[in-house]
Amino acid sequence: MTAKNSVARFFEVVAELIGEPRFRVALTLFVIGLGALGFAYVYEDPVSRLRVLSFLLSSLGVALLVTAVAEFVLLEHASRAMREQIEKTLDQLRQDFAIVTHSIDNGLVDVLPPRRGDQQPRVIDALSSMIRGARGELRLIGFSLREFLDGGQPLYTIIQDLLRDDQKVRVKAILIDPTTDAARLRTVVEEGPRFEYTKGQLYTDTVASLRSLEHLMARSRSMRQFQIDVRFCNLPPPFYMVASPEALFVEPYHLGRLPGDPPCIGGFVPILRFGAASTMYKRAWAHFEYVWRSRPPAVQTATASASVQGFSLGGSTDSKASSQSSRAEDSVETEKKTETNESEEWADGRYLITRTLEEVAQDIETPKQSQ
């Protein structure tokens, strides 16, 4: 390296250092310290009246030089620590920005807290606001949907208001069929394999929802616009869903149980809200459509009963559960002769079966029948 290059590099380093605020502070303190020592030397006279000033200036000069050297020595370490902190902050900002960008790209509007817990009112407020303003179809999926069908719940009150005001809303709900193995599996996970099924929370909640739906459907028949209908499916729902033509709220279902959990394991994970233009919304809407509207050979469905004759729910379902599939297959074979499915991708009706309220109610034995 030539002398010219060395000099140029020296001035580059000096320019970089001068750009550091802490270096400028250190340099300023160093210059002031030298100046103070210089003045102290000039006025150094044992008999002069300025000897006190000379002593103070010399002390100040030494202090400033020491401070300047310390500042200069710590400059590199402080700069490195500052740069690392700035990099960490920038990395976090980049991650946050990426999350926001990905959410927007996928139509994710909000992430709500779980339905259970201290922030439950926030979830209720969000769902209530969407349901009150819903017009057209309001689609619900869940195991028992007690928050919509229990008279003591705020969401049930909103459904009642829509019915009373005869709003132009059609509520369509898909629940678990309580006579199926899918419902029993959920009960085993929640309450153990030795728990009597018909005394479990899922069974009693679903039966209570049946009774509530019977009441709501009976009242809705006198309305001009408001409608409510239900299907019961033999497969566990993949998610909890509340959807209107404008928005989708979805909570993934799971079989994960943690120590200390209550019998019901639903409602402990966040709820995701998607816009109507999102792929998730379209997929969830299509999922509901498939389960609800598919006729044999895909799904055994029947027109909702205009009324459900008085029935009492309870007792064992073992004998009825085993006969359900065979009746569905007979219905499939009958309808195959008269109906043509628009798509050849449908299943053959032996796996996914949805039934009406009346059909499920007839399969639940009364206590008298079980004695």
Secondary structure, DSSP 8 states (H G I E B T S, - for coil): --HHHHHHHHHHHHHHHHTSHHHHHHHHHHHHHHHHHHHHHHT--TTSTTHHHHHHHHHHHHHHHHHHHHHHHHHHHHHHHHHHHHHHHHHHHHHHHHHHHHHHHTTEEEEE--SSSTTHHHHHHHHHHHHHT--EEEEEE-SS-HHHH-TTSHHHHHHHHHHHTT-SEEEEEEEE-TTSHHHHHHHHHHH-TTS-GGGSHHHHHHHHHHHHHHHHHHHHTT-SS-EEEEEEESS--SEEEEE-SSEEEEEE------TT--S--TT-S-EEEEETTSHHHHHHHHHHHHHHH--TTT-------S--------S--HHHHHHHHHHHHHHHHHHHTT---S-TTS--SSS--EE-HHHHHHHS--HHHH-
